[in-house]
Amino acid sequence: MTMTTDAADATGSPGDSPDEEAQPTTSWVHRIGLDRFSGLYLLAAFFIFFGLTESNFLIWNGSIEFVLTEKVIVVMLALAFLVPLTTGTFDLSIGATMALSLVIVNKMALETDLPDGVGALVGMLACLAIGAINGFIVVKLRVNSFIATLGMSQVIAALIRRIHDGGNITNAFGERYINFGKSSLFSFKWPWSDTIIELPYYFFFGLFVATMIWYVLEHTPVGRKMFATGGNPEAARLSGVKTDRLSWGSLIASAGIAGFAGLIYSWKFATYTSSVGPPLLFTAVGAVFFGASQLKGRPNVWGTIIAVYVLAFGIKGIGLRYPTEIDWMQPMFEGLVLIIAVAVASRQAVVKVNRRKPTSSDDETSRAVEHEVQPSPLSTLSNEHPPPETHN
Amino acid sequence: MGASHRWGRFVSNLLVVRDLTKSFPGQVALDNFDIEIGAGRTHALVGQNGSGKSTFIKILAGFHQPDPGSVAELAGNTLHLGDGDEAEAAGVRFVHQDLGLVDTLNAIENISMGAGYTTGLFGRINWKADRQRAADGLEALGFGDVNIDVPVGALAPSEKTAIALTRALFDWEDKAHLLVLDEPTASLPGADVERLFSAIRLLKERGVAILYVSHHLDEVFEIADDVSVLRDGKRVTTSPTADLDHNRLIELMIGHKLERIEHRSVAKVGETAGLSVEAIRGGTIGNLDLTVQPGEIVGVAGITGSGREMVAPFITGQIPSESGNVIVCGTPIPNYDPHAAIQAGLAFVPADRASQGIIPLESVSNNLTLADIGRNWRGGRLRHSEERAETGVWIDRLQIKTAGTEIPIGALSGGNQQKVLFGRTLRLTPRVLVLDEPTSGIDVKAKEQILTLIDEAAGMGAAVLVVSTDTDELVQVAHRIVIMVGGTVAAELSGAEMTTEHVERAQLQSMKASTS
């Protein structure tokens, strides 16, 4: 379709008339940032409510430290999903990839005399190889990324079973390896209580990785090109963007980040169980989409991190308040928060696009081409990987 | 008004509208608009984007309510404007540009969706009756050969249009009809347009009145009996088409004469060619050789299927060619590699703005800087404020109408999106500029601005290749026009020979020669 103006001019839906411009220009929801900052509002509400009603909630050792450190793993997994998503590529194999690095590092620590760090390195290399294979399947074989990585997820699961028969591995690591990730970077005593504030190294490793991803996505040409690829792969390619290379690279990066999530797990829990990895996929993917409704209207690093912690602290509070019900309330809560946050943000985005139409008397400029602008924050979803070139 | 006097000579008007005003906050879209459409006549409605023609159609269809005070009659009966159901019942039917067909259903099912399924006992669909209705309806439009059993997605564009027409007019035997055709040829290749026109002529013979809305003035002259021109919400004139010519019609639409642009650019012959294309082969192109000198604007004309539509995609690496070389200022560029082409100095505006040009959700600024983001990357950081400032400069220079640099480009009109894409390429200060249908779907004023930009680019020394189905535009802007026929360059025109008539005759004459 080349006739976008005409389409809007002649067949546009009744919603694109200038009527909307007469409406109040800012809703209160938008003014106080309830759309873009809904996560932060929710987080504040949880702290106030559970802080007042549950004596254990606001205590550092009671829940805060635990949630902050444990969820670094989910943050990493969510960022692993986010990176290829910016180029319009799905990576559903991240959960399995995380489990792969975890099983390798445990198994090598258990069964070889090599330093544990070597196992970590081998685990990371294996994950990067998985990412490279994913990229090959998506870019060269032109398999839809959703299908390719879904299939790869099972392939990795098979590899893991081949490596290890399924039982738990515990206490495989030496002290040096655990201390490398787990010792505290700093500690200080809270002035008016006995609580000692400590955060382990791996928390800051995670923070560093997140900052790097944010920097690349938002402040470098590479990131800009990744979002362009996700937004319209063919237009990006014709503008000189090497879209295949970016998709491929983003899949390698996501596998690497997922592998690192496995290492953080090994530092935090020092165990391997077969239930680690894939079950975290929903939480991670959900956080990316919830996070896309935060801060800006597209998937982004800090929004994703906010989303992970909003969900985690909410679940922690519910768990303290209804300890016997948390089993079913956790998925209910995760699902509802995701849907509601995205619904609020989508509604706001629609209003915003309509409002932003210039009020020039020449209505040529004022036609929002609504069939083209899908103002949902999730609209990168609608862009699949470019199909194979067909010509005749 | 003189025009309405002229209308007195028609015996019957099917639709009469008087004093139709529609105001939106801050603007009047239609200002005391009158129109009369004769029974069995084809009436074209033309005007620039924003002139109010879409508002009129939307009022007819009941999407908008008119301001009080308007009067309308359809076949002698009062018609309440703004009531879509009443208009539908009275026989006003619409076929919109996107047709509204379900691609996965066949013609019978698509037609029955509009006309209502014929049902028998227990609500069972009477497929035999529905099949008959579909076949008869298409037969009556001269489309009796359409396969009504396959999903319509597999049919030719003109066949799909015929199915949409059949659906809109399923009860045409029973009552008078006004058919509103809204840009019906926008997605039709050349040969299909002719088939659609024969169907329209058949409808006319059956007494269906047609309101034909189009940007393509050639079509207006070919198919319409009468034409009404809208400008700024007012009817400027209504006249039999035969009393107007092309230039006069444009003048009426834009309110002033369309000037052939004064070339400031001059071809610098004798230097290294800016662009050479050697023996390109593939798709509909059998063999293409082409040279464009720095400072020269070369137009490429040709009917659809002549290879014209693949010239730019092969040169720019959008699709892979089978063989041949593209050389940009002495540097051969690899096949199927837009990145390498851009590095060599070739910038490109693709034909399909929506699918190949814009990143709809990204900002105007991000779209404009996409082809060279690195320019504002310094000290390890993208300088967002410099990007915005640079974009602001381009917005001024290209007269882009936008509410700012950070709004999504998808919210701009087509003409302004196209200007942003021009900004994206001109910002590269290209040595070779390849433009594929640079003004498709944009209005006359934006088109003039874009043609001026093309000349300016050539004036700065770029070798410019313009591929277009709009012959007038090529004649206006090019130094020289090559005509594609049967997959190769069949003729070349320049100087005084380069007129619309000559170009169009060359396209068609050579076609006869090549088919005989």
Interface residues (C-beta under 8 A of the other chain):
Chain A: M1 T2 M3 T4 T5 D6 A7 A8 D9 A10 T11 G12 S13 P14 S17 P18 D19 E21 A22 E218 H219 T220 P221 R224 K225 F227 A228 G231 N232 E234 A235 A236 R237 L238 S239 G240 V241 K242 G297 R298 V353 R356 K357 P358 T359 S360 S361 D362 D363 E364 T365 R367 A368 V369 E372 V373 Q374 P375 S379 T380 E389 H391 N392
Chain B: F24 P25 G26 Q27 A29 Q48 N49 G50 K53 S54 I57 K58 F63 H64 H96 Q97 D98 D182 E183 A186 S187 V213 H215 G282 G283 T316 Q318 I319 P320 Y336 P338 H339 A341 I342 Q343 F348 P350 A351 D352 R353 A354 S355 Q356 G357 I358 I359 P360 L361 E362 N366 T369 L370 A371 D372 I373 G374 W377 G380 R381 L382 K401 T402 A403 I407 P408 G410 A411 L412 S413 G414 G415 N416 Q417 R424 E437 S440 G441 I442 D443
